[in-house]
């Protein structure tokens, strides 16, 4: 009888641990707003690279003139 109680307690603890892990994983998931902000940051960095490339091209043209 003691073994039956022990197995039930183990199953309960295992289920609670699993549920805690799943809640933590869901909490770490990014929200749509976070994804939008991350995408906006990435686009701003890409735009800065393009602007730098254009500025470098214009400087090169000015030196050739």
Secondary structure as UniProt FT lines:
FT   HELIX           2..28
FT   HELIX           32..64
//
